[in-house]
Amino acid sequence: MFKIGVVGPKQSVERILAVAKEFEEGMNFVPYPYTETKETEKIVLENDQYVDHWLFSGPIPYLIAKQALDDDKRMEHIYPTESSIYKGFLEMVYTHRKLIDRVSVDMLLSTNFMEDSLHSINISVSDMYMKTFEATIDPQELLDFHLALWKEKKTDAAMTCYPTVYQALVEAGIPAYWISPSHMEIQQTVRVFVEKVRTSYFKDTQIGIEMIEVEQFDRIKESAKTPYHLQYLELRIKQALIKLCEQVDGSLLEHGNGRYVIFSTRGTIHREIPTLQSTVEFLAKEADTTVAVGIGFGETAFAAEMNAHRALRQSKEKAARDIVMIQDDGTIVEWVGQEEELIYSYRADDDEVLEKLKKGNISVKSYKKLDALLQKMGWTDFTTKDLAKYLQMSERNAQRIVADLCAVELAESSGEESQSTRGRPTKRYKLL
């Protein structure tokens, strides 16, 4: 059973829980209501260890929690849409029997779609005073915004995203309306969220295999002073790997000649990447050689093993021997566990691109890897030196790949840049 923490104002939490009843199978929705939005940080910090996932009533508590935990992988929130705006105006029309066109409105900066929403249904509000804000704003500032306009007799009503501001406005005798999600919006978000939780569980329990190879093991054998030195080294290696196995709740197989295989699950392997990194560093130092690591995931042990083999081979092709991971859908992750993780696929769906790659004898993997690098670095163009540096290949190899891409019209020259020292200008290229 998954424990889902539901965070928001009491009224919003109650609405979410009412909708969540139809999705309760395998889910335990636990309410964490607050009075002030700023309480969100304390709620998530104190209770994160007790819940599997978090569901927030809106983007404001979600953004606060995301900043507090520095992680949003186990979080979701109710998405406000145009219907939230329409709902507020319908309530206004129903209450006053007419459309009030002098209104003050506050809206989170990331969800500011008020004007477009009104335009799409041909509603013209002559005097609409809009205040957009960040999630960290003090609600008192929003209340003061609405009160000031009301006291200056510039508005006849107010619309707010904050329930506490709404309550304060009502108590002040101002016609106020709360921009809140509709029943349908809550239902749709909860449905998608529940499916996401269930999918994450199945992914988490997917088979995962780590292949670790202490390279040049024959050289290590030959250079060992005595057989005992080699045996002591193998014992230290195995001891480190057994500790890693314990952390990932896996089983260790020794394939001989410096190659080891650990069977575990996808979720555990992901969570223990830092442990794997420190283990690899220890092994490289102990054996005084490079250590290659390939991680594979799959629906079956065979599929996971094949992906791990391919990942290990790719790791060995890299000068730095970074950890390489291949997922069940063919997605490749290089520099695993580092900030500059590079994620790409070895598959392509565009028939025209595939035909050009085939014609130029260029692998889909090389093309996708280059495209992923450009997107990650935010480059509009590049030099062959850039590719050689970041993709850990020789500049000659990078020049060959770029020349082949230009030959089949998947890349082109975008200009030149002069060197600070003497020499020919460096050509720049861009993908088409």
C-alpha positions in Angstrom: 0.0 0.0 0.0 1.4 3.4 -1.0 1.1 6.2 1.5 0.2 9.5 -0.2 0.5 12.8 1.7 -2.1 15.3 0.6 -1.0 18.9 1.4 -3.0 22.1 1.1 -5.6 24.3 2.9 -8.2 22.2 4.8 -11.0 22.9 2.3 -8.8 21.9 -0.7 -7.5 18.7 1.1 -11.1 17.7 1.8 -12.0 18.1 -1.8 -9.0 16.0 -3.0 -9.7 13.3 -0.5 -13.4 13.1 -1.6 -12.3 12.6 -5.2 -9.5 10.2 -4.2 -12.0 7.7 -2.7 -12.5 6.2 -6.2 -8.8 5.5 -6.5 -8.1 4.1 -3.0 -7.2 0.6 -4.1 -3.6 0.2 -3.0 -3.4 3.9 -2.0 -3.6 5.4 1.4 -4.3 9.2 1.1 -3.2 10.9 4.3 -4.3 14.6 4.9 -1.7 17.2 5.9 -3.8 20.4 6.0 -2.3 23.8 6.8 -3.6 27.2 7.7 -0.8 29.2 6.1 1.0 28.2 2.9 4.4 28.7 4.6 3.6 25.7 6.8 4.2 23.5 3.8 8.0 23.4 4.3 7.7 22.2 7.9 5.1 19.5 6.9 7.2 17.9 4.1 10.5 18.1 6.1 9.0 16.4 9.1 7.0 13.8 7.3 8.8 13.0 4.1 10.2 9.8 5.6 6.7 8.5 6.4 5.1 8.9 2.9 5.9 7.4 -0.5 4.6 10.4 -2.6 3.2 13.9 -2.1 0.2 15.4 -3.7 -0.3 19.2 -3.3 -3.5 21.2 -3.8 -1.8 23.6 -6.2 1.5 24.9 -7.6 2.2 27.2 -4.7 2.7 24.6 -1.9 4.3 22.3 -4.6 7.0 24.9 -5.4 7.7 25.5 -1.7 8.0 21.7 -1.0 10.2 21.3 -4.1 12.6 23.9 -2.8 12.6 22.4 0.7 13.3 18.9 -0.3 15.3 19.7 -3.4 13.6 16.9 -5.2 10.3 16.7 -7.1 10.4 13.1 -8.3 7.8 12.0 -5.7 5.6 15.0 -6.0 2.6 16.1 -8.0 0.1 19.0 -7.7 -3.3 19.9 -9.0 -2.9 21.9 -12.2 -5.0 25.1 -12.5 -6.4 25.5 -15.9 -8.7 28.0 -17.7 -11.7 26.4 -16.1 -10.5 27.7 -12.7 -10.9 31.2 -14.1 -14.3 30.5 -15.7 -15.5 29.0 -12.4 -14.6 32.2 -10.6 -16.4 34.4 -13.1 -19.4 32.2 -13.1 -19.7 32.5 -9.3 -19.3 36.3 -9.7 -22.1 36.5 -12.3 -24.4 34.2 -10.3 -23.9 36.2 -7.1 -24.3 39.7 -8.7 -26.6 38.8 -11.6 -24.1 40.6 -13.9 -20.5 40.6 -14.9 -18.4 42.9 -12.8 -15.7 44.5 -15.0 -13.7 46.3 -12.3 -11.7 43.5 -10.7 -8.4 43.0 -8.9 -6.8 39.6 -9.6 -3.7 37.9 -8.2 -2.1 34.9 -10.0 1.1 32.8 -9.7 3.6 34.0 -12.3 4.0 30.5 -13.8 0.2 30.1 -14.3 -0.6 33.6 -15.6 -3.2 32.9 -18.3 -6.0 35.2 -17.2 -6.1 37.5 -20.2 -5.9 34.7 -22.7 -8.7 32.8 -20.8 -11.0 35.8 -21.0 -10.2 36.5 -24.6 -11.0 33.0 -25.6 -14.6 33.3 -24.4 -15.0 37.0 -25.4 -15.3 38.4 -21.9 -14.2 42.1 -21.8 -13.2 43.4 -18.4 -12.7 47.1 -18.6 -10.6 47.6 -15.4 -8.7 44.5 -14.4 -5.8 45.0 -12.0 -3.5 42.1 -12.2 -0.7 41.2 -9.7 1.5 38.2 -10.5 3.7 36.7 -7.8 6.3 34.1 -7.0 5.5 31.2 -4.6 7.6 32.7 -1.9 5.5 35.9 -1.6 4.0 36.9 1.8 0.1 36.5 1.5 -0.2 39.8 3.4 1.3 41.6 0.3 -1.5 40.2 -1.8 -4.2 41.1 0.7 -2.8 44.7 0.8 -2.9 44.8 -3.0 -6.6 44.0 -3.1 -7.5 46.2 -0.1 -5.7 49.2 -1.5 -7.7 49.1 -4.8 -11.0 48.5 -3.0 -10.4 51.5 -0.6 -9.5 53.7 -3.6 -12.8 52.6 -5.1 -11.1 51.3 -8.2 -12.6 47.8 -7.9 -15.9 46.2 -7.2 -14.6 42.6 -6.6 -11.4 40.6 -6.1 -10.2 37.2 -7.3 -7.4 35.4 -5.5 -5.4 32.2 -5.6 -4.8 32.2 -1.9 -7.5 30.8 0.3 -6.3 32.8 3.4 -6.4 36.0 1.3 -9.9 35.1 0.1 -11.1 34.5 3.7 -9.6 37.8 4.8 -11.2 39.7 1.9 -14.6 38.2 2.7 -14.2 39.1 6.4 -13.4 42.7 5.3 -16.8 42.8 3.4 -15.3 42.7 -0.1 -16.9 40.6 -2.8 -14.2 38.0 -3.2 -13.8 34.8 -5.2 -11.3 32.0 -4.9 -9.6 30.8 -8.1 -9.6 27.1 -7.2 -9.6 24.0 -9.4 -12.8 22.3 -10.5 -13.9 18.8 -9.5 -12.9 17.6 -13.0 -9.4 19.1 -12.7 -8.9 17.4 -9.4 -10.2 14.1 -10.7 -8.0 14.2 -13.8 -4.9 15.1 -11.8 -5.5 12.4 -9.2 -6.2 9.8 -11.9 -2.9 10.6 -13.7 -1.0 10.8 -10.4 -2.2 7.4 -9.3 -1.1 5.8 -12.6 2.2 7.5 -12.2 2.7 6.1 -8.7 1.8 2.6 -9.9 4.1 2.9 -12.9 7.0 4.1 -10.7 6.5 1.0 -8.5 6.8 -1.4 -11.5 9.8 0.5 -12.8 11.3 0.5 -9.3 11.1 -3.3 -9.1 12.4 -3.9 -12.6 15.5 -6.1 -12.9 18.7 -4.2 -12.8 22.2 -5.5 -13.4 25.6 -3.9 -12.7 28.6 -5.2 -14.6 31.9 -4.1 -13.1 35.2 -4.9 -14.8 38.6 -4.3 -13.3 40.6 -3.8 -16.5 44.0 -5.2 -17.5 43.6 -8.0 -15.0 46.2 -10.1 -16.9 48.8 -7.4 -16.4 47.9 -7.2 -12.7 48.4 -11.0 -12.4 51.8 -10.8 -14.2 53.0 -7.9 -12.0 52.0 -9.5 -8.7 55.1 -10.2 -6.6 53.6 -13.5 -5.3 50.4 -15.4 -5.7 49.4 -14.2 -2.2 49.6 -10.5 -3.3 47.1 -11.3 -6.0 44.8 -13.2 -3.7 44.9 -10.4 -1.1 43.9 -8.0 -3.9 41.1 -10.2 -5.0 39.8 -10.4 -1.4 39.8 -6.6 -1.0 38.0 -6.2 -4.3 35.4 -8.9 -3.3 35.0 -7.4 0.1 34.2 -3.9 -1.4 31.7 -5.5 -3.9 30.0 -7.5 -1.1 29.5 -4.2 0.8 28.0 -2.7 -2.4 25.8 -5.8 -2.7 24.6 -5.3 0.8 23.6 -1.7 0.0 21.7 -2.5 -3.2 20.2 -5.7 -1.6 21.6 -7.7 -4.5 23.6 -10.9 -5.3 27.2 -11.0 -6.5 28.5 -13.3 -9.2 32.2 -13.5 -10.1 32.9 -14.2 -13.8 36.6 -14.3 -13.4 39.5 -12.2 -14.7 38.3 -9.0 -12.9 34.7 -9.1 -14.1 31.9 -9.1 -11.5 28.1 -9.0 -11.9 25.5 -7.7 -9.4 21.8 -8.5 -9.7 19.4 -6.1 -8.0 16.4 -3.9 -8.8 16.2 -0.7 -10.7 15.0 1.5 -7.9 17.7 0.3 -5.5 20.5 0.7 -8.0 19.3 4.3 -8.8 19.3 5.2 -5.1 22.7 3.8 -4.5 24.6 5.3 -7.4 26.8 7.4 -5.0 27.8 4.1 -3.3 28.7 2.5 -6.6 30.8 5.6 -7.6 32.8 5.4 -4.3 33.2 1.6 -4.7 34.6 2.1 -8.3 37.0 4.7 -7.1 38.2 2.4 -4.4 38.7 -0.5 -6.8 40.6 1.7 -9.3 42.9 2.8 -6.5 43.5 -0.6 -5.1 44.2 -2.3 -8.4 46.0 0.7 -9.9 44.0 0.4 -13.1 40.8 1.7 -14.8 37.4 0.2 -13.8 34.6 0.1 -16.4 30.9 -0.1 -15.3 27.8 -0.9 -17.3 24.3 -0.9 -15.8 21.3 -2.5 -17.6 17.6 -2.6 -16.9 15.0 -4.8 -18.4 11.7 -6.6 -18.1 13.6 -9.9 -17.9 17.0 -10.9 -16.6 18.1 -11.6 -20.2 17.1 -8.1 -21.4 18.8 -6.5 -18.4 21.9 -8.5 -19.0 22.1 -7.6 -22.6 21.7 -3.9 -21.8 24.4 -4.2 -19.1 26.8 -5.9 -21.6 26.2 -3.0 -24.1 26.6 -0.4 -21.4 29.9 -2.0 -20.2 31.3 -2.1 -23.8 30.4 1.6 -24.2 32.0 2.5 -20.9 35.2 0.8 -22.0 35.2 2.9 -25.2 35.4 6.1 -23.1 38.8 7.4 -21.9 37.4 8.3 -18.5 35.6 5.0 -18.0 32.4 6.8 -16.8 29.5 4.7 -15.6 27.1 4.0 -18.5 23.5 3.0 -18.1 21.1 1.5 -20.7 17.4 1.5 -19.7 14.7 -0.9 -20.9 13.4 1.5 -23.6 16.9 1.8 -25.1 17.7 5.2 -23.5 21.4 5.6 -22.8 22.7 7.6 -19.9 26.4 8.5 -19.8 28.3 10.1 -16.9 25.8 8.5 -14.5 25.5 10.2 -11.1 27.2 13.4 -12.3 25.6 16.8 -12.8 26.4 16.6 -16.5 24.5 13.4 -17.2 24.0 12.9 -20.9 20.8 11.1 -21.9 20.0 10.0 -25.4 18.5 7.1 -27.4 20.0 4.8 -30.0 16.7 4.7 -31.8 15.3 7.2 -34.3 11.7 7.3 -35.6 12.2 9.8 -38.5 12.4 7.8 -41.7 14.1 10.6 -43.6 16.8 11.0 -40.9 17.3 7.3 -40.8 17.8 7.1 -44.5 20.3 9.9 -44.4 22.2 8.3 -41.6 22.3 5.0 -43.5 23.5 6.8 -46.6 26.3 8.5 -44.6 27.2 5.3 -42.7 26.6 7.2 -39.4 25.2 5.3 -36.4 22.0 6.5 -34.9 23.7 6.5 -31.5 26.4 9.0 -32.6 23.7 11.3 -34.1 21.4 11.1 -31.1 24.4 11.6 -28.7 25.5 14.7 -30.5 21.9 16.1 -30.6 21.6 15.4 -26.8 24.8 17.2 -26.1 23.7 20.3 -28.0 20.4 20.4 -26.1 22.1 19.9 -22.7 24.7 22.5 -23.3 22.3 24.9 -24.9 24.5 25.3 -28.0 23.1 26.5 -31.3 26.3 25.6 -33.0 29.6 23.9 -32.2 33.2 23.1 -33.3 34.8 19.7 -33.7 37.0 20.6 -30.7 33.8 21.0 -28.6 32.7 17.5 -29.6 36.1 16.0 -29.0 36.2 17.5 -25.5 32.7 16.7 -24.3 32.2 13.4 -26.0 35.7 12.1 -25.1 36.9 11.3 -28.6 39.8 12.4 -30.8 39.4 15.6 -32.8 40.0 13.6 -35.9 37.1 11.3 -35.1 34.9 14.3 -34.4 35.9 15.9 -37.7 35.0 12.6 -39.5 31.5 12.5 -37.9 30.8 16.1 -38.7 32.0 15.7 -42.3 29.7 12.7 -42.8 26.7 14.6 -41.3 27.4 17.6 -43.6 27.7 15.2 -46.6 24.1 13.9 -46.0 22.7 17.3 -45.1 22.1 16.6 -41.4 24.6 19.4 -40.5 26.1 22.4 -42.1 28.8 25.0 -41.6 27.5 28.1 -39.7 30.6 30.3 -39.9 34.1 30.6 -38.5 35.7 32.0 -35.4 39.1 33.6 -35.4 41.8 32.2 -33.1 43.6 34.3 -30.5 46.8 32.8 -31.7 48.1 32.5 -35.3 46.4 29.9 -37.4 43.4 29.2 -39.6 40.0 30.2 -38.2 38.0 27.4 -36.6 34.8 26.3 -38.4 31.5 26.2 -36.6 28.7 23.8 -37.5 25.0 23.3 -36.6 22.6 20.4 -36.9 19.8 20.7 -39.4 
